[in-house]
Amino acid sequence: MFFSIVTCTYNPNPKVFIKLAKAVNALRINYNFSFEWLIVDNGTQSQVNDTLSLKYPLINTEYISIIKEPKAGLTNARITGVTHSKGRWIVFFDDDNEPDENYLNNIYNLIHKYPFVKCWGPGRVSVTLMDPHVPSWVSSRKDMFQEKHINEIIFSNEKTWSNCHPAGTGMIVETDVLTGYIDRVKAGDYTLTDRLGTSLSSGGDTQIVFHAVQQGMHVGLAPDLVINHNIAARKSTFKYLKKQTYAGCKSFMKAHNEVFIGNKYELVFKDNLGVAKRTVRWIMRNYSQIYKPLVALDFFALLGSLHSPYFVANRNPPALLRVFIYVLVGDK
């Protein structure tokens, strides 16, 4: 088995999930490789196999396995998927992805042309917003949903995040690299859970990419890898995006420091006075535009950045920051 597609899902939107099922069913393969599709049900309230069997009868279900992982957290679900896989390479499709029919063929060619790159991501990600009434400020910033369109193959082994580093959507990783990553998770060295139930935790896919780099591998993007990212209506709301922005900024430093222990970011802790000063400075700078959602999202990025060093050190942030996070973000 050359490829194992792993999809981790928690309460998927049936209409969106079926788009993925149809796309996987339409994937073209050649005689050089075969693939399997492992769907990891991470505590879905209604059965995932009901979604598949009732909504869309797949032409061939022999290559599909549905696995249950009761322990919450996207990282736990990914580990279960990889552990049950048979492939030399793992292809991560989220339950809202829709890969191009040549996705696997193009990955296969890239793997053989660039054997030193052990983690790939799509260079062309189109975003479809499922809400017909989505506000213009959302539709004008589809990059918030990982939209990108590059024209050439790029790769890097930089230890800081760059435009060459893949995001989680459609990510492809050599199984041996993931085995090493899983060992570090089980040893307690990597602790980020990624999505945990309704909590928008973040950083697990970042740690996978960083782990590949830490092992001396290159990571990259390719324009021949094309995928559509279907965004359910609830994910294009300000409420959802503010939590996503906050969680990403909160988690990034921890994702980096746990992997690159010899090249850590310096932790700068702000006390109550420091948090107040940064908040006032931000308000004064953005006062005339504070009502604009995209400007407001920048404030939630600030909250995540202020929380980040405390999150790395496993310490409670100062009281003022805790109040901001609880009242404005809705997180504890």
Residue pairs with C-beta under 8 A, 6 or more apart in sequence:
1 34
1 35
1 36
1 85
1 86
1 87
1 88
2 32
2 33
2 34
2 35
2 87
2 88
2 89
2 108
3 33
3 34
3 35
3 36
3 87
3 88
3 89
3 90
3 91
3 104
3 107
3 108
4 35
4 36
4 37
4 38
4 81
4 82
4 85
4 86
4 87
4 89
4 90
4 91
4 175
5 24
5 35
5 36
5 37
5 38
5 90
5 91
5 92
5 93
6 38
6 40
6 78
6 81
6 82
6 85
6 90
6 91
6 92
6 93
7 20
7 37
7 38
7 39
7 40
7 81
7 92
7 93
7 94
7 95
8 40
8 42
8 69
8 74
8 77
8 78
8 81
8 92
8 94
8 95
9 17
9 39
9 40
9 41
9 42
9 44
9 48
9 77
9 95
10 42
10 43
10 44
10 74
10 77
10 195
10 197
11 44
11 45
11 46
12 44
12 48
12 51
12 95
12 96
13 95
13 96
13 130
13 232
14 51
14 55
15 130
16 95
16 96
16 130
16 230
16 232
17 48
17 51
17 52
17 55
17 95
17 96
18 51
18 55
18 56
19 96
19 98
19 230
20 93
20 94
20 95
20 96
20 97
20 98
21 52
21 56
21 58
22 56
23 97
23 98
23 99
23 100
23 101
24 37
24 93
24 99
25 58
25 59
25 60
26 101
27 35
27 99
27 101
27 103
27 104
28 101
28 102
28 104
28 105
29 35
29 104
29 105
30 105
30 108
32 108
33 104
33 108
34 63
35 63
35 87
35 91
35 104
36 63
36 64
36 65
36 85
36 86
36 87
37 63
37 64
37 65
38 64
38 65
38 67
38 81
38 84
38 85
39 48
39 52
39 64
39 65
39 66
39 67
40 67
40 68
40 69
40 77
40 78
40 80
40 81
41 47
41 48
41 66
41 67
41 68
41 69
42 69
42 72
42 73
42 74
42 76
42 77
43 69
43 70
43 72
43 197
48 66
49 66
52 58
52 64
52 66
58 64
65 84
67 80
67 81
67 84
69 76
69 77
69 80
72 193
72 196
72 197
73 193
73 194
73 195
73 196
73 201
74 193
74 194
74 195
74 196
74 201
74 204
75 185
75 192
75 193
75 194
75 204
76 193
78 92
78 194
78 204
79 182
79 185
81 90
82 90
82 175
82 178
82 179
82 182
83 182
85 175
87 175
88 174
88 175
89 107
89 111
89 172
89 173
89 174
89 175
90 172
90 173
90 174
90 175
90 178
91 103
91 104
91 107
91 170
91 171
91 172
92 168
92 170
92 171
92 172
92 173
92 205
93 99
93 170
94 168
94 169
94 229
96 229
96 230
96 231
96 232
97 169
97 170
97 227
97 228
97 229
97 230
98 227
98 228
98 229
98 230
99 170
99 226
99 227
99 228
100 225
100 226
100 227
102 224
102 226
103 170
103 225
103 226
103 227
106 222
106 224
106 225
107 120
107 172
107 225
109 224
110 117
110 120
110 153
110 222
110 224
110 225
111 117
111 120
114 153
114 155
114 218
114 220
116 217
116 218
117 155
117 217
117 218
117 219
117 220
118 173
118 174
118 177
118 212
118 215
118 217
118 218
118 219
119 166
119 171
119 172
119 173
119 174
119 177
119 208
119 209
119 212
119 217
119 218
119 219
119 220
120 166
120 171
120 172
120 173
120 219
120 220
120 221
120 222
120 225
121 165
121 166
121 167
121 169
121 170
121 171
121 172
121 219
121 220
121 221
121 225
122 148
122 166
122 169
122 170
122 221
122 222
122 225
122 226
122 227
123 148
123 149
123 150
123 153
123 154
123 221
123 222
123 223
123 224
123 225
123 226
124 148
124 149
124 150
124 223
124 225
124 226
124 227
125 146
125 147
125 148
125 149
125 169
125 170
125 226
125 227
125 228
125 229
126 147
126 149
126 226
126 227
126 228
126 229
127 142
127 145
127 146
127 147
127 228
127 229
127 231
128 228
128 229
128 230
128 231
129 138
129 139
129 142
129 231
129 236
130 230
130 231
130 232
130 233
130 236
131 231
131 232
131 233
131 236
134 233
134 236
135 293
137 292
137 293
137 294
138 144
138 236
138 241
138 293
141 294
144 241
144 244
145 229
145 231
145 235
145 236
146 167
146 168
146 169
146 229
147 229
148 221
149 223
150 221
150 223
151 223
152 223
153 220
153 221
153 222
153 223
154 163
154 164
154 220
154 221
155 164
155 218
155 219
155 220
155 221
156 162
156 164
156 165
156 218
156 219
156 220
157 213
157 216
157 217
157 218
157 219
158 164
158 165
158 213
159 210
159 213
159 214
159 260
159 263
160 256
161 206
161 252
161 256
163 221
164 219
164 220
164 221
165 209
165 219
166 209
166 219
166 220
166 221
167 205
168 204
168 205
169 227
169 229
170 225
170 227
171 205
171 208
171 209
172 225
173 208
173 212
177 208
177 211
177 212
177 215
177 217
178 208
180 211
180 215
181 190
181 207
181 208
181 211
184 190
184 211
185 191
189 258
190 207
190 211
190 258
190 259
191 254
191 258
192 201
192 202
192 203
192 204
192 206
192 207
192 251
192 254
192 255
192 258
193 201
193 204
194 201
194 202
194 203
194 204
194 205
195 201
195 202
199 247
199 331
200 240
200 243
200 244
200 247
201 247
201 251
202 244
202 247
202 248
202 250
202 251
202 252
203 248
203 251
203 252
203 254
203 255
204 255
206 251
206 252
206 255
206 256
207 255
207 258
207 259
209 219
210 255
210 256
210 259
210 260
211 259
212 218
212 219
213 219
214 259
214 260
234 240
235 241
238 293
238 296
238 297
241 293
241 297
242 296
242 297
242 300
242 328
242 329
243 300
243 329
243 330
243 331
245 297
245 300
245 301
245 304
246 300
246 301
246 303
246 304
246 307
246 325
246 329
246 331
247 304
247 331
248 301
248 304
249 300
249 301
249 302
249 303
249 304
249 305
249 307
249 308
250 303
250 304
250 305
250 307
250 308
250 311
251 304
251 308
251 311
252 308
253 265
253 267
253 308
253 309
253 311
253 312
254 308
254 311
254 312
256 264
256 265
257 264
257 265
257 312
267 309
267 312
267 313
268 309
269 309
269 310
269 313
270 278
270 306
270 318
270 321
271 318
272 318
272 319
272 320
272 321
274 318
275 306
275 318
275 320
275 321
275 324
276 320
278 302
278 306
279 302
279 324
282 298
282 299
282 302
283 290
286 295
286 298
286 299
289 295
290 296
290 299
300 328
300 329
303 321
303 324
303 325
303 328
303 329
306 317
306 321
307 317
307 321
307 325
310 316
310 317
310 321
316 322
317 325
325 331
325 332
326 332
